Amino acid sequence: MTFLADYRLTHLPPDTRPLPSVAAYDQLLNRRHSGGRGTSQGEAT
């Protein structure tokens, strides 16, 4: 018995896309923590 997922994996070309980056989110987090008093959860910025 051949499963569809196995068939697809063996018949598709390799995925050469780069891995996604979270660097932009890291910058947002760093800006929030180093920005002084900060905001509590639920408080508007």
Order of alpha helices (4+ residues) and beta strands (2+ residues): alpha-alpha
